[in-house]
Amino acid sequence: MLRTDYVFDASEGTITFTDTVAESNIEAIINSTDEILIYNSTSLVLTGTLVGKVFTLAYNTSTMSDGDNLQVFYGDIAVIPSSHTFASLIAKVNILIDNPAIFDYLGDFINQGVYEIAGGMSSLLDGIDNPLPNSLTPPLPDLFTIDTVATSTSVAYVNMPTNFHRDLQFVASSTGSEIDIAESFIEFTETYPLLNKSGKISEVIEHGRKLYYQGIPTSSETVTLHYYRKPVNMVNDNDVPDGIPEHLQEALLVNFGAWKAYERLEDDKDDEMKNTLKYKRFFLESMRTLELTIPSYTRGFMLK
């Protein structure tokens, strides 16, 4: 959780809390105004000492301002939150990286992780060292949604809903009858090469975020679509990852964020990018666990 009940004295390097505080529960403190990590419970350098309700920092904060916004990450084993907030995920990645130059990008990396996981990655059912190139990880069940589109009377396609992400599963006509989904766009265009058949819709295909259909109704028809939507980006401190199971949020997104951060930091070095590879491997191990937890009826989506 984030503690906001404090008074910061930059010249003295102290944070005075207005309520009870335990030093062992202070996990990390970030000056988000200056984008600097000033305390880390696992660091031998960024230390601090609590006397009563006054926490004295080892970090020299004399050039900072009393009004700077501090993110005080405070943990209590008795009240561990069921979900991981955007702010706490950023803080945990920052602890692993501990480099102010990359801090601004950590939130973007975490959101990128959610988006890539939701969109599908190479299946890891055969192990993280044997990704299946022609098989994607399945969609996240919590991102399943139902929406509608209105067909055109002049062309054989309309845009998919703006939140469409992947895997059109089912299509129904305005009367509730199921409409066949073609196996592939190539097969669809071989059957309807001119895409100009008029009449009742008998077959559809999603391609390039458009819904193609044949025939073309003489009056606009509302078609119901079942699919998996895009995850919603986290923006505010208390936002939580969309669609990611709670028990894997930290393992997946903290390791993904660290992987992408070190990928930038180690890119111009001559070593073996050890941290990049370490956190990538941690992420892939968690990704395989995620894949195994998703119901088998959605696993193993094969690319055509």
C-alpha positions as CSV (number, residue, x, y, z in Angstrom):
1,M,0.0,0.0,0.0
2,L,1.0,3.6,-0.4
3,R,1.4,5.7,2.8
4,T,0.3,9.3,2.4
5,D,0.2,10.3,6.1
6,Y,3.6,12.0,6.2
7,V,5.4,15.3,6.3
8,F,8.7,15.5,4.3
9,D,11.5,17.7,5.5
10,A,14.0,17.7,2.7
11,S,16.7,19.8,4.4
12,E,16.7,17.4,7.4
13,G,16.2,14.2,5.3
14,T,13.3,13.1,7.5
15,I,9.8,11.8,6.9
16,T,7.4,12.2,9.8
17,F,4.4,10.0,9.8
18,T,1.2,11.0,11.5
19,D,0.1,7.4,12.3
20,T,1.8,4.3,13.7
21,V,4.5,2.9,11.5
22,A,6.8,-0.1,11.6
23,E,10.3,0.2,10.1
24,S,10.2,-3.4,8.9
25,N,7.1,-2.6,6.8
26,I,8.7,0.3,4.9
27,E,9.6,-1.3,1.6
28,A,10.7,1.6,-0.7
29,I,10.4,5.3,-1.0
30,I,10.5,7.1,-4.3
31,N,10.6,10.9,-4.8
32,S,8.2,10.8,-7.8
33,T,8.7,14.6,-8.4
34,D,12.4,14.1,-9.1
35,E,12.0,10.4,-10.1
36,I,14.6,9.2,-7.6
37,L,14.6,6.1,-5.4
38,I,15.6,7.4,-2.0
39,Y,15.0,4.3,0.2
40,N,15.1,0.6,-0.5
41,S,14.6,-1.9,2.2
42,T,16.9,-4.4,0.4
43,S,19.7,-1.9,-0.3
44,L,22.9,-1.6,1.8
45,V,23.2,2.1,0.7
46,L,19.6,3.5,0.5
47,T,18.9,2.9,4.1
48,G,17.0,4.7,6.9
49,T,16.3,4.7,10.6
50,L,12.9,5.0,12.4
51,V,12.7,6.6,15.8
52,G,9.1,6.9,16.9
53,K,7.2,8.2,13.9
54,V,10.2,10.0,12.3
55,F,12.1,8.1,9.6
56,T,15.5,9.5,8.8
57,L,16.9,8.8,5.4
58,A,20.6,8.0,4.6
59,Y,20.1,9.5,1.1
60,N,21.0,13.2,0.9
61,T,17.7,15.0,0.1
62,S,18.9,18.6,0.7
63,T,18.5,19.6,-2.9
64,M,14.9,18.4,-2.9
65,S,11.8,20.3,-1.8
66,D,9.5,19.7,1.2
67,G,6.5,19.7,-1.2
68,D,7.9,17.0,-3.5
69,N,5.6,14.0,-3.9
70,L,6.9,10.9,-2.2
71,Q,5.6,7.3,-2.9
72,V,6.0,5.5,0.4
73,F,5.5,1.8,-0.2
74,Y,4.4,0.2,3.0
75,G,3.8,-3.5,3.4
76,D,1.9,-5.4,6.1
77,I,1.9,-9.1,6.0
78,A,-1.5,-9.1,7.7
79,V,-3.1,-7.1,5.0
80,I,-1.5,-8.1,1.7
81,P,-3.7,-6.8,-1.1
82,S,-5.3,-9.4,-3.4
83,S,-4.2,-7.4,-6.5
84,H,-1.0,-5.6,-7.3
85,T,-1.4,-1.9,-8.1
86,F,0.3,-0.1,-10.9
87,A,2.4,1.9,-8.4
88,S,3.5,-1.2,-6.5
89,L,4.5,-3.0,-9.6
90,I,6.6,0.0,-10.8
91,A,8.2,0.1,-7.3
92,K,9.1,-3.5,-7.4
93,V,10.6,-3.3,-10.9
94,N,12.5,-0.2,-9.7
95,I,14.0,-2.1,-6.8
96,L,15.4,-4.6,-9.2
97,I,16.7,-2.0,-11.6
98,D,17.7,0.8,-9.2
99,N,18.6,3.2,-12.1
100,P,16.9,6.6,-12.2
101,A,17.6,6.9,-16.0
102,I,15.1,4.2,-16.8
103,F,12.4,5.0,-14.1
104,D,10.1,6.9,-16.5
105,Y,9.8,3.9,-18.8
106,L,8.9,1.3,-16.2
107,G,5.1,1.9,-16.4
108,D,5.3,1.6,-20.2
109,F,7.2,-1.7,-19.9
110,I,4.6,-3.1,-17.5
111,N,1.7,-2.1,-19.7
112,Q,3.5,-3.6,-22.7
113,G,3.8,-6.8,-20.8
114,V,0.0,-7.0,-20.2
115,Y,-0.7,-6.2,-23.9
116,E,1.7,-8.9,-25.2
117,I,0.5,-11.5,-22.8
118,A,-3.1,-10.8,-23.8
119,G,-2.2,-10.8,-27.5
120,G,-0.5,-14.1,-27.4
121,M,3.1,-15.3,-27.4
122,S,4.8,-18.5,-28.6
123,S,3.3,-21.4,-26.6
124,L,5.6,-22.8,-23.9
125,L,3.8,-26.0,-23.2
126,D,6.9,-28.0,-24.2
127,G,9.1,-25.9,-21.9
128,I,10.6,-22.4,-22.0
129,D,13.5,-23.7,-24.0
130,N,11.2,-25.2,-26.6
131,P,8.7,-22.5,-27.7
132,L,6.2,-23.7,-30.2
133,P,6.6,-21.3,-33.2
134,N,3.2,-22.2,-34.8
135,S,1.2,-22.2,-31.6
136,L,0.1,-19.1,-29.6
137,T,-0.6,-18.9,-25.9
138,P,-4.3,-18.8,-25.4
139,P,-6.4,-15.6,-24.8
140,L,-7.0,-14.5,-21.2
141,P,-10.5,-15.7,-20.2
142,D,-11.3,-12.4,-18.3
143,L,-10.9,-10.4,-21.5
144,F,-13.7,-12.3,-23.3
145,T,-16.5,-9.9,-24.4
146,I,-19.6,-9.6,-26.6
147,D,-20.4,-6.6,-28.8
148,T,-22.2,-5.8,-32.0
149,V,-21.5,-4.1,-35.4
150,A,-23.8,-2.8,-38.0
151,T,-23.2,-4.0,-41.6
152,S,-22.9,-1.8,-44.6
153,T,-25.2,-2.1,-47.6
154,S,-22.5,-1.0,-50.1
155,V,-19.3,-2.9,-49.2
156,A,-18.5,-6.4,-47.8
157,Y,-16.8,-5.3,-44.6
158,V,-17.1,-3.1,-41.5
159,N,-14.5,-2.2,-38.8
160,M,-14.4,-4.5,-35.8
161,P,-15.2,-2.9,-32.4
162,T,-12.3,-0.6,-31.3
163,N,-11.5,-2.8,-28.4
164,F,-11.1,-6.0,-30.5
165,H,-7.8,-7.7,-29.8
166,R,-7.9,-11.3,-31.0
167,D,-9.8,-14.5,-31.7
168,L,-13.2,-13.9,-33.1
169,Q,-15.0,-16.9,-31.6
170,F,-18.7,-16.7,-32.6
171,V,-20.9,-14.6,-34.8
172,A,-24.7,-14.4,-34.7
173,S,-27.2,-12.7,-37.0
174,S,-29.8,-10.2,-35.8
175,T,-32.2,-13.1,-35.3
176,G,-29.7,-15.0,-33.1
177,S,-28.7,-17.6,-35.8
178,E,-25.1,-18.7,-35.9
179,I,-23.1,-17.5,-38.9
180,D,-20.2,-19.6,-40.1
181,I,-16.7,-18.2,-39.6
182,A,-14.3,-19.1,-42.5
183,E,-11.1,-21.0,-41.8
184,S,-8.9,-18.4,-43.4
185,F,-9.1,-15.1,-45.4
186,I,-7.6,-16.9,-48.4
187,E,-10.3,-19.5,-48.3
188,F,-12.9,-16.8,-47.9
189,T,-11.7,-14.8,-50.9
190,E,-11.3,-18.0,-53.0
191,T,-15.0,-18.7,-52.4
192,Y,-16.1,-15.0,-52.9
193,P,-13.3,-13.5,-55.1
194,L,-15.2,-10.3,-55.9
195,L,-16.8,-9.8,-52.5
196,N,-19.9,-8.5,-54.2
197,K,-22.5,-11.2,-53.4
198,S,-25.8,-9.6,-52.3
199,G,-28.2,-11.1,-49.8
200,K,-28.3,-12.9,-46.5
201,I,-25.0,-13.2,-44.6
202,S,-23.9,-16.8,-44.6
203,E,-20.1,-16.6,-43.8
204,V,-17.7,-14.1,-42.2
205,I,-14.0,-13.7,-41.4
206,E,-12.0,-11.2,-39.4
207,H,-9.0,-9.8,-41.2
208,G,-7.0,-6.7,-40.5
209,R,-9.4,-5.7,-37.8
210,K,-12.3,-5.7,-40.3
211,L,-15.2,-8.0,-40.4
212,Y,-15.8,-9.3,-43.9
213,Y,-19.1,-10.9,-44.8
214,Q,-20.9,-12.5,-47.7
215,G,-23.5,-11.7,-48.8
216,I,-24.1,-8.0,-48.4
217,P,-27.5,-7.4,-46.8
218,T,-29.8,-5.0,-48.7
219,S,-30.5,-3.3,-45.4
220,S,-28.1,-2.8,-42.5
221,E,-28.0,-5.7,-40.1
222,T,-26.8,-5.8,-36.5
223,V,-24.4,-8.7,-36.0
224,T,-23.3,-10.0,-32.6
225,L,-19.6,-10.9,-32.1
226,H,-17.9,-12.9,-29.4
227,Y,-14.1,-12.1,-29.1
228,Y,-11.3,-11.1,-26.7
229,R,-10.8,-7.4,-26.1
230,K,-7.7,-5.3,-25.6
231,P,-6.6,-5.0,-22.0
232,V,-7.1,-1.5,-20.5
233,N,-3.8,0.3,-19.9
234,M,-2.9,1.2,-16.3
235,V,-2.5,4.9,-15.7
236,N,-3.3,5.7,-12.1
237,D,-1.4,4.4,-9.1
238,N,-4.2,2.2,-7.9
239,D,-5.0,0.7,-11.3
240,V,-4.5,-3.1,-11.5
241,P,-3.5,-5.3,-14.5
242,D,-6.5,-6.1,-16.7
243,G,-7.1,-9.7,-17.4
244,I,-4.0,-11.1,-15.7
245,P,-4.8,-13.6,-12.9
246,E,-4.0,-12.1,-9.5
247,H,-1.7,-14.9,-8.3
248,L,0.6,-14.3,-11.3
249,Q,0.5,-10.5,-11.7
250,E,3.8,-9.8,-9.8
251,A,5.7,-12.8,-11.2
252,L,4.7,-11.9,-14.8
253,L,4.8,-8.1,-14.9
254,V,7.7,-7.4,-12.5
255,N,9.9,-9.8,-14.4
256,F,8.7,-8.5,-17.8
257,G,9.4,-5.0,-16.7
258,A,12.9,-5.8,-15.4
259,W,13.6,-7.8,-18.6
260,K,12.7,-4.9,-20.9
261,A,14.6,-2.3,-18.7
262,Y,17.8,-4.3,-18.6
263,E,17.4,-5.0,-22.4
264,R,17.9,-1.2,-22.8
265,L,20.5,-0.8,-20.1
266,E,22.7,-3.6,-21.3
267,D,22.2,-3.1,-25.0
268,D,25.5,-1.3,-25.5
269,K,27.6,-3.5,-23.2
270,D,30.0,-6.2,-24.3
271,D,28.9,-8.7,-21.6
272,E,26.3,-11.4,-22.1
273,M,23.4,-9.2,-20.9
274,K,23.1,-11.4,-17.8
275,N,20.3,-9.5,-16.1
276,T,18.3,-9.3,-19.4
277,L,18.5,-13.0,-19.8
278,K,17.8,-13.7,-16.1
279,Y,14.6,-11.7,-15.9
280,K,13.5,-12.9,-19.4
281,R,13.8,-16.5,-18.1
282,F,11.9,-15.7,-14.9
283,F,9.1,-14.1,-17.0
284,L,8.9,-17.1,-19.4
285,E,8.7,-19.5,-16.5
286,S,5.8,-17.5,-15.1
287,M,4.3,-17.4,-18.6
288,R,4.3,-21.1,-18.9
289,T,2.6,-21.4,-15.5
290,L,-0.1,-19.0,-16.8
291,E,-0.6,-21.1,-19.9
292,L,-1.1,-24.2,-17.8
293,T,-3.7,-22.5,-15.7
294,I,-5.9,-21.5,-18.6
295,P,-8.7,-24.0,-19.3
296,S,-7.7,-26.7,-21.8
297,Y,-10.5,-25.8,-24.2
298,T,-8.8,-22.5,-25.0
299,R,-5.2,-23.8,-25.0
300,G,-3.1,-24.4,-28.1
301,F,-4.5,-21.9,-30.6
302,M,-2.8,-22.9,-33.8
303,L,-1.7,-20.5,-36.4
304,K,-2.8,-21.2,-39.9
